Amino acid sequence: MATKIEDLDIKALARHTPDEVLDEVLLVAEVKYSFRDFYHRWEHQQWKATEIDFSKDATDWPALPRVVRDGMLGAMHGFYQGEESVTHNLAPLLLAAPRIEHEIFLATQIVDEARHLVFFERFFSEVVGMAGDVQDQLAVIKPEHGPWYSTLFFDEAVGLDGRADRLRADPSDIGLYAEVVTLYHMILEAGLALLGQRFLLDMCRGLDVLPGFYEGFMAVTRDESRHVGGGVRVLRELRENYPGLGDRILQVMRESIPFSVRLITPPDEDFDAEIVDYVPEQYIQSAQEQHRYSMTHILKRLIAVGFSRDEVNDLGDLAWVEFCKSLDEYEARTGHDHYARMFAEDHAKGPARVG
C-alpha cells in the first residue's frame, strides 16, 4: 500500500507539490483500504507542530501585499476555527462509534486535529502577531466568519456543532452518528477543505514564501487525506450494516450543499480582483472550475461509500443549480455581473459529474 508520499518525513514531504499530496485524497479513499491501513499510516506519519521553524515566515508575512495577506488570512481563519470545532466535536463521535475499529480511527483523528490546532496557534502567535492563547485568538476570529461557514459549523439544526451536541446527548442514535460523519468527512473535509488547502499551499509555493507554514500545512493536508479515507470507510460500513442510513446520508448532503456552494462562491462578498496580480498564472482557476474541483472530490467519495452514479450525479446537479443561484444573488445585490461570467466556456461545461 506504500506510496512515495506516505512514508516521507515532514522535511521531505515539503519538497513535493500540493497536488501530489492532494492526489492521496483520492487514493486513500479507495474501498480497498482498511482501518488497519489507516492506523499504519497514522503511526508512520507523525510530526511535531512544536518543531516547525517560523523564523522566515515572520519576515515574509509583513512584506506580502495587503490583498495577499487578507486572502490567505481569511482561509487560515477558516482552518484554525475548523480544527478547534472538530477537535471538540469528534468526542461524541468516538463515544457513539458502533465498532472498535471506528473508535481507534477516531481517536487518532482527535490527536491529529489537536496537533493542527497547536500548529495554527503557533503561526498566528509567532508570525501574524496575534495576542493570547488559542481560546483568546478564536474568540476574536469566530465573529468574522460569514453566514455560510457559520451555518455549516455552528448552526443548531444543520451545523456540525448542533448535530454533534445531539449525538452527545444520545450516543445510541446510529443515524445521527452517520449524519455527523457525513457532514464533516464528506462536505467539510472532502470538498471544502481541499480548495483552501490548494489555495494556501499554491500561494506559498508560487510566491516562495512562508516555508514553515508550507511544511506544516503539507503535513496537515496529508493527515486530512487519511481522515477522508477513514470517513468513507465508516459510511460504507454503516450503509451495509444499517438499512436505510443511505437516505440519512443523502439528506445531509442535500441540506449542506447550498451552504457549501455559497461558502466557495459567496454572493454576499465582493471579489478583490487585485489578488489576481499576485497569484501565479498556473494556479488561477475560474469559479466554475473551483466548484467542479470541490464537488468532484465529494462525488467520488460518495461513489466509494457505495452510492449509485445516478444518486451522486443528482447531487452534482443540485450543487450546480445552487452555484448559478449564488451568481444571481451576487448580481441582484451589486447590480453588475459576477466575474465568473467572464468564463463562458467553463460555465458551459455545467455541473460536476462522475462516470
ZANUFI-968120 format. One record per residue (C-alpha): z, x, y; residue in one letter. Coordinates in nm, 2 decimals, always signed. Layout:
BEGIN
        Z        X        Y   residu
        Z        X        Y        A
...
END
This chain:
BEGIN
        Z        X        Y   residu
    +0.00    +0.00    +0.00        M
    +0.02    +0.30    +0.23        A
    -0.20    +0.32    +0.54        T
    -0.23    +0.61    +0.78        K
    -0.02    +0.42    +1.04        I
    +0.25    +0.31    +0.81        E
    +0.42    +0.64    +0.73        D
    +0.39    +0.81    +1.07        L
    +0.69    +0.91    +1.27        D
    +0.72    +0.79    +1.63        I
    +0.56    +1.10    +1.78        K
    +0.26    +1.09    +1.55        A
    +0.23    +0.72    +1.60        L
    +0.19    +0.77    +1.97        A
    -0.12    +0.98    +1.92        R
    -0.30    +0.67    +1.80        H
    -0.46    +0.39    +1.99        T
    -0.31    +0.04    +2.03        P
    -0.59    -0.12    +1.83        D
    -0.52    +0.10    +1.53        E
    -0.16    -0.04    +1.53        V
    -0.26    -0.40    +1.61        L
    -0.51    -0.39    +1.32        D
    -0.20    -0.37    +1.10        E
    -0.10    -0.72    +1.21        V
    -0.40    -0.84    +1.01        L
    -0.34    -0.61    +0.72        L
    +0.03    -0.66    +0.67        V
    +0.00    -1.04    +0.68        A
    -0.21    -1.04    +0.37        E
    -0.07    -1.25    +0.09        V
    -0.05    -0.95    -0.15        K
    +0.25    -0.80    +0.04        Y
    +0.59    -0.89    -0.10        S
    +0.93    -0.89    +0.06        F
    +1.00    -0.56    -0.12        R
    +0.69    -0.42    +0.05        D
    +0.83    -0.53    +0.39        F
    +1.16    -0.37    +0.32        Y
    +0.99    -0.05    +0.21        H
    +0.81    -0.04    +0.54        R
    +1.13    -0.11    +0.73        W
    +1.31    +0.19    +0.57        E
    +1.02    +0.42    +0.64        H
    +0.95    +0.32    +1.00        Q
    +1.29    +0.38    +1.16        Q
    +1.30    +0.52    +1.51        W
    +1.57    +0.58    +1.78        K
    +1.55    +0.39    +2.11        A
    +1.81    +0.63    +2.25        T
    +1.59    +0.94    +2.20        E
    +1.28    +0.82    +2.40        I
    +1.21    +1.07    +2.68        D
    +1.16    +0.87    +3.00        F
    +1.15    +1.16    +3.24        S
    +0.78    +1.15    +3.32        K
    +0.79    +0.77    +3.33        D
    +1.04    +0.79    +3.61        A
    +0.80    +0.98    +3.82        T
    +0.49    +0.79    +3.71        D
    +0.63    +0.44    +3.79        W
    +0.68    +0.46    +4.17        P
    +0.34    +0.63    +4.20        A
    +0.15    +0.34    +4.04        L
    -0.04    +0.10    +4.27        P
    +0.17    -0.21    +4.35        R
    -0.06    -0.45    +4.18        V
    -0.05    -0.25    +3.85        V
    +0.33    -0.23    +3.87        R
    +0.35    -0.60    +3.93        D
    +0.12    -0.69    +3.64        G
    +0.29    -0.46    +3.40        M
    +0.64    -0.57    +3.51        L
    +0.55    -0.94    +3.45        G
    +0.45    -0.86    +3.09        A
    +0.76    -0.64    +3.04        M
    +0.99    -0.91    +3.17        H
    +0.85    -1.14    +2.91        G
    +0.91    -0.90    +2.63        F
    +1.26    -0.80    +2.74        Y
    +1.37    -1.16    +2.76        Q
    +1.19    -1.24    +2.43        G
    +1.37    -0.96    +2.25        E
    +1.71    -1.10    +2.35        E
    +1.61    -1.45    +2.26        S
    +1.50    -1.35    +1.92        V
    +1.80    -1.13    +1.85        T
    +2.02    -1.43    +1.93        H
    +1.81    -1.70    +1.75        N
    +1.74    -1.51    +1.43        L
    +2.11    -1.56    +1.33        A
    +2.08    -1.93    +1.24        P
    +1.76    -1.85    +1.05        L
    +1.95    -1.59    +0.85        L
    +2.22    -1.84    +0.77        L
    +1.97    -2.11    +0.67        A
    +1.75    -1.89    +0.46        A
    +1.68    -2.06    +0.12        P
    +1.62    -1.73    -0.06        R
    +1.80    -1.40    -0.07        I
    +1.46    -1.22    -0.01        E
    +1.44    -1.41    +0.32        H
    +1.79    -1.30    +0.41        E
    +1.71    -0.94    +0.36        I
    +1.39    -0.96    +0.56        F
    +1.55    -1.15    +0.85        L
    +1.85    -0.90    +0.85        A
    +1.61    -0.61    +0.90        T
    +1.43    -0.80    +1.18        Q
    +1.75    -0.86    +1.36        I
    +1.82    -0.49    +1.36        V
    +1.47    -0.43    +1.49        D
    +1.50    -0.68    +1.78        E
    +1.83    -0.53    +1.88        A
    +1.67    -0.19    +1.89        R
    +1.39    -0.32    +2.10        H
    +1.65    -0.47    +2.35        L
    +1.81    -0.12    +2.38        V
    +1.46    +0.03    +2.44        F
    +1.38    -0.21    +2.73        F
    +1.73    -0.18    +2.88        E
    +1.68    +0.19    +2.90        R
    +1.34    +0.16    +3.05        F
    +1.45    -0.09    +3.32        F
    +1.76    +0.12    +3.40        S
    +1.61    +0.47    +3.40        E
    +1.25    +0.40    +3.51        V
    +1.24    +0.07    +3.70        V
    +1.58    +0.14    +3.86        G
    +1.73    -0.20    +3.78        M
    +2.11    -0.21    +3.81        A
    +2.36    -0.34    +3.55        G
    +2.36    -0.37    +3.17        D
    +2.14    -0.59    +2.95        V
    +2.32    -0.91    +3.04        Q
    +2.30    -0.84    +3.42        D
    +1.93    -0.75    +3.41        Q
    +1.83    -1.05    +3.21        L
    +2.03    -1.28    +3.44        A
    +1.80    -1.16    +3.72        V
    +1.48    -1.18    +3.51        I
    +1.53    -1.52    +3.35        K
    +1.48    -1.74    +3.66        P
    +1.14    -1.56    +3.72        E
    +0.98    -1.70    +3.41        H
    +0.72    -1.97    +3.47        G
    +0.73    -2.32    +3.31        P
    +0.51    -2.23    +3.01        W
    +0.72    -1.94    +2.90        Y
    +1.05    -2.13    +2.97        S
    +0.93    -2.43    +2.76        T
    +0.84    -2.21    +2.46        L
    +1.17    -2.02    +2.47        F
    +1.44    -2.23    +2.64        F
    +1.34    -2.60    +2.61        D
    +1.60    -2.80    +2.42        E
    +1.33    -3.02    +2.25        A
    +1.04    -2.79    +2.16        V
    +1.16    -2.44    +2.26        G
    +1.29    -2.16    +2.04        L
    +1.65    -2.20    +2.18        D
    +1.66    -2.57    +2.12        G
    +1.52    -2.56    +1.76        R
    +1.75    -2.27    +1.67        A
    +2.06    -2.44    +1.81        D
    +1.98    -2.75    +1.60        R
    +1.94    -2.52    +1.29        L
    +2.27    -2.35    +1.38        R
    +2.43    -2.69    +1.36        A
    +2.26    -2.79    +1.03        D
    +2.15    -2.48    +0.83        P
    +2.07    -2.70    +0.54        S
    +1.76    -2.85    +0.72        D
    +1.48    -2.67    +0.55        I
    +1.22    -2.84    +0.77        G
    +1.39    -2.71    +1.08        L
    +1.40    -2.37    +0.92        Y
    +1.02    -2.39    +0.88        A
    +0.98    -2.50    +1.24        E
    +1.17    -2.20    +1.38        V
    +0.98    -1.95    +1.17        V
    +0.65    -2.12    +1.28        T
    +0.73    -2.11    +1.65        L
    +0.85    -1.76    +1.65        Y
    +0.64    -1.58    +1.39        H
    +0.31    -1.77    +1.43        M
    +0.30    -1.86    +1.80        I
    +0.52    -1.62    +1.99        L
    +0.47    -1.30    +1.77        E
    +0.13    -1.35    +1.60        A
    -0.05    -1.47    +1.91        G
    +0.12    -1.44    +2.25        L
    +0.29    -1.10    +2.20        A
    -0.04    -0.94    +2.08        L
    -0.20    -0.99    +2.42        L
    +0.09    -0.85    +2.60        G
    +0.12    -0.55    +2.37        Q
    -0.25    -0.48    +2.41        R
    -0.24    -0.51    +2.79        F
    +0.06    -0.28    +2.83        L
    -0.05    -0.02    +2.58        L
    -0.41    -0.01    +2.71        D
    -0.28    +0.04    +3.07        M
    -0.06    +0.33    +2.97        C
    -0.33    +0.49    +2.77        R
    -0.61    +0.42    +3.01        G
    -0.42    +0.54    +3.32        L
    -0.25    +0.82    +3.13        D
    +0.10    +0.72    +3.25        V
    +0.44    +0.62    +3.11        L
    +0.43    +0.83    +2.79        P
    +0.79    +0.74    +2.70        G
    +0.72    +0.37    +2.73        F
    +0.39    +0.41    +2.53        Y
    +0.57    +0.60    +2.25        E
    +0.85    +0.34    +2.22        G
    +0.63    +0.04    +2.26        F
    +0.39    +0.15    +1.99        M
    +0.69    +0.16    +1.76        A
    +0.79    -0.19    +1.88        V
    +0.43    -0.31    +1.81        T
    +0.43    -0.17    +1.46        R
    +0.77    -0.34    +1.39        D
    +0.62    -0.67    +1.51        E
    +0.33    -0.64    +1.27        S
    +0.58    -0.63    +0.99        R
    +0.77    -0.93    +1.13        H
    +0.45    -1.14    +1.14        V
    +0.37    -1.04    +0.78        G
    +0.72    -1.15    +0.67        G
    +0.69    -1.48    +0.86        G
    +0.36    -1.55    +0.69        V
    +0.52    -1.49    +0.35        R
    +0.82    -1.71    +0.43        V
    +0.59    -2.00    +0.54        L
    +0.37    -1.97    +0.24        R
    +0.66    -1.99    +0.00        E
    +0.81    -2.29    +0.19        L
    +0.48    -2.48    +0.16        R
    +0.46    -2.40    -0.21        E
    +0.82    -2.50    -0.28        N
    +0.88    -2.79    -0.05        Y
    +0.61    -3.05    -0.05        P
    +0.55    -3.20    +0.30        G
    +0.66    -2.90    +0.50        L
    +0.30    -2.82    +0.58        G
    +0.29    -3.12    +0.81        D
    +0.60    -2.99    +0.99        R
    +0.44    -2.65    +1.04        I
    +0.12    -2.80    +1.18        L
    +0.32    -3.03    +1.41        Q
    +0.50    -2.73    +1.56        V
    +0.16    -2.57    +1.62        M
    +0.02    -2.88    +1.79        R
    +0.33    -2.91    +2.01        E
    +0.33    -2.54    +2.11        S
    -0.04    -2.48    +2.17        I
    -0.07    -2.65    +2.51        P
    +0.21    -2.43    +2.65        F
    +0.10    -2.11    +2.48        S
    -0.26    -2.15    +2.61        V
    -0.13    -2.20    +2.97        R
    +0.10    -1.90    +2.94        L
    -0.21    -1.69    +2.87        I
    -0.42    -1.86    +3.14        T
    -0.17    -2.02    +3.38        P
    -0.31    -2.29    +3.60        P
    -0.02    -2.26    +3.85        D
    -0.06    -1.89    +3.93        E
    -0.32    -1.71    +4.15        D
    -0.51    -1.42    +3.99        F
    -0.49    -1.09    +4.19        D
    -0.84    -0.95    +4.14        A
    -0.73    -0.61    +4.28        E
    -0.59    -0.52    +3.94        I
    -0.94    -0.51    +3.80        V
    -1.00    -0.20    +4.02        D
    -0.74    -0.01    +3.81        Y
    -0.79    -0.15    +3.46        V
    -1.02    +0.09    +3.27        P
    -1.36    -0.08    +3.22        E
    -1.34    -0.07    +2.84        Q
    -1.03    -0.28    +2.85        Y
    -1.15    -0.56    +3.07        I
    -1.19    -0.89    +2.89        Q
    -1.27    -1.24    +3.02        S
    -1.01    -1.51    +3.00        A
    -1.22    -1.67    +2.72        Q
    -1.22    -1.35    +2.51        E
    -0.84    -1.31    +2.56        Q
    -0.79    -1.67    +2.45        H
    -1.00    -1.63    +2.14        R
    -0.84    -1.29    +2.05        Y
    -0.49    -1.45    +2.06        S
    -0.59    -1.77    +1.88        M
    -0.79    -1.60    +1.61        T
    -0.49    -1.39    +1.51        H
    -0.29    -1.71    +1.49        I
    -0.55    -1.90    +1.29        L
    -0.59    -1.61    +1.04        K
    -0.22    -1.60    +0.98        R
    -0.22    -1.98    +0.91        L
    -0.50    -1.93    +0.65        I
    -0.28    -1.67    +0.49        A
    +0.00    -1.93    +0.49        V
    -0.23    -2.15    +0.28        G
    -0.38    -2.40    +0.52        F
    -0.74    -2.50    +0.48        S
    -1.02    -2.38    +0.71        R
    -1.06    -2.73    +0.85        D
    -0.69    -2.77    +0.93        E
    -0.68    -2.43    +1.10        V
    -1.01    -2.48    +1.30        N
    -0.88    -2.82    +1.42        D
    -0.60    -2.62    +1.59        L
    -0.86    -2.38    +1.74        G
    -1.04    -2.68    +1.88        D
    -0.72    -2.82    +2.03        L
    -0.65    -2.48    +2.19        A
    -0.99    -2.47    +2.35        W
    -0.95    -2.82    +2.49        V
    -0.62    -2.71    +2.64        E
    -0.79    -2.39    +2.78        F
    -1.05    -2.60    +2.96        C
    -0.79    -2.83    +3.09        K
    -0.60    -2.53    +3.23        S
    -0.91    -2.42    +3.42        L
    -0.95    -2.77    +3.56        D
    -0.58    -2.78    +3.66        E
    -0.62    -2.45    +3.84        Y
    -0.93    -2.57    +4.03        E
    -0.76    -2.90    +4.12        A
    -0.47    -2.71    +4.27        R
    -0.67    -2.44    +4.46        T
    -0.99    -2.62    +4.54        G
    -1.21    -2.33    +4.41        H
    -1.35    -2.21    +4.08        D
    -1.13    -2.02    +3.84        H
    -1.25    -1.67    +3.79        Y
    -1.32    -1.74    +3.42        A
    -1.62    -1.95    +3.54        R
    -1.80    -1.61    +3.61        M
    -1.82    -1.56    +3.23        F
    -2.06    -1.84    +3.13        A
    -2.19    -1.67    +2.82        E
    -1.83    -1.61    +2.70        D
    -1.74    -1.97    +2.77        H
    -2.04    -2.09    +2.58        A
    -1.90    -1.93    +2.26        K
    -1.63    -2.20    +2.25        G
    -1.31    -2.21    +2.05        P
    -1.17    -1.95    +1.82        A
    -1.27    -2.03    +1.46        R
    -1.22    -1.87    +1.12        V
    -1.48    -1.87    +0.84        G
END
